[in-house]
Amino acid sequence: MSQINNTTKSKRFKHLTLRERYQIEILLKEKHTPFEIAKILGKGVRTIEREIKKGKVKLLNSDLTYREEYCADAGQRIYEENARNKGPMLKIGKDHKLVKHIEKKIIKDKFSPDAVIGEIREKGMKFEANISTKTLYNYIDRGDVFLNLTNKDLPTKREKKKRGYNKVKIAHKNLKGTSIEERPAEVELREEYGHWEMDCVVGKREGKGAVLLVLSERSIREEIIIKLPRKTQEAVVAALDKLETSHKKGFREKFKTITVDNGAEFLDHKGIERSKIGEGENRVKVYYAHPYSSWERGTNENINKLIRRFIPKGTNIDEVSEERIKYIENWINNYPRRIFGYKSSKEMAA
């Protein structure tokens, strides 16, 4: 005999719950009619009839014939799928064009959610739905809005560390180079083009083998990436020599100052500063940041995170082609940035 033998009072227009769907499944197996089930659950007869029709599945009999039965799990799954497709529940609604655009930009083009939304607004792209950066992050966190996009496709989120501005340390191994304390104050303002930060992005085993020499311009965030055969002072100086030769006299206009850390590869301040094409002249002024003060080269630090989207830690940079490096450089220089109203470095330089 059924354990479900009492009628219940239910609010009108309330959706069936998973528990109620299991009750329907049990009552049907006990040969109750839709009318009887509706009375027991306090629902409309048409509601029960629609639910039974929607949740029917085909089951295989022992004689290899099929029978149709109501399945509570099937009914619940269809209900949840229909609920996700209802436009009013999500701002993105049924705008499949926008969904595909977002998935392509984040998964293939490696944009951040903010860059995707910023580019849409800056370029006046037209979609049915209009969502904010925060809403997009919420959708990705839900895990059921996008078919292919998850949090794993987003740039790594790290907890910000407190900056130790009052804990300035002296680089005792580099007392001959010019300290950042002597760098002109206008460099900090980021108003004048030509002030760069320089760093190395390593691959396997702490810089053994090829590395990337990266130069980041402070005002418009322009990026230059050069592959070095190894992480040494000689390789750094040789790369700058080649860069100066390619720019000729225009090098001094493009590179007014360069700020670096106290890594061993940057300690040859004379080699970095002296000109390859102008005998007895300096081509640039180099300044050294304080030890353990990465915020003093914040542009480098932020752009290096963009590079890591393409070249994760542990990658063998010897196997990364020059064409791939050039692609990454162009991608960064064309990346829309919030600080510039979602214009890219290339657009800011125009």
C-alpha positions, 0 to 999 in steps of 0.5 A: 500500500502506498505510503503517500496517502494524504492530500496536501495543500500547495501554493498555486503556480508553484513548480514541482520539486524533485521530491514531488517528481519521485512521488509521481513516479512511485504513485504511477507504479502503484497504478494511480491515475493522474487525477488521483496523483493531482489530488494527493499532491495538491496540484492541477491535473494538467500539471501532472499530465504534462509532467508525466508526458515530459518525463517519459523514457524508453526502457528495455524489456527482457524480451527485447521490446520497449516500454515507456515509463515516467522517470523522475530524474528525466523530468527534473533534468528537462525542467533544469534545462528549460529553466537555463534557457529562459531569457528573463533568468539571465541577462545573457538570455538566449544570445548564443552569438554573444556566448560564442564570442565570449568563449572564443575571446577567452579560450582562443584569444586569451582575453580576460573577461574585463578585456572582452566586455571592454572591447565590445563597448569600445568598438560598439559591437552589437549583441542582443544582450548587454552584460557587465564584467562582474556579471560575466565573472558570475556566469563563469563561476556558475559553471552552467551558462557556457558550454566550453568556458570554465574558470580554468580558462581564466588568467591565474588569480593571485592574492595581492601581497601588501607592498613593503614600501617602508622596507627598502633594502640596499643591493649590496652586490650592485653598489656601482649601478645607479639606484632607482632613488636617483631616477627622475621624478617624471618617470614615475608619472608615466606621462612621457614616452620612452621610459622602459622596464626590463626583465627576463622570463625564464623557462625550465630550471631557473633560467638554464637554456633560452630565456625571453628578454622583455622590455615594457614601456611605462606610459603606453605599455608597449612590449618588446620580446627578444629570445636570448640563448641564455640568461647572461650579461653578455646575452643581454648586452648583445640583444640591446646592441642589436636593438640599437643597431636596428633603430640607429639614431632613433634609439635614444628617442625611443629608449630614454631610461630602462629600469631593471632588477638586480639579477646577475644578467643585468649587472653590467650597467656599463655594457647596457648603457654604452652605445654600439654605434656612437663611440664614447657615448651612452645610448640609455640610462639604466636604473636599478630597483631595490631588492624584493621590490617588484612593485617598482617594476609593476609594468613588467610584472603585469605584462609578464603575466600576459606572456605566461598565458602563452608560455607557462612556467616550465616551458622549454623556451628553446623550442619556442619559435621566433614566429611564436614570440613575435605573435605573442608580442603583437598580441600584447600590443593589440590587447585592449586595456581598461586603463586606456579606455580599452584601447591597445598600446598600438592604438595609443602609439598611433 
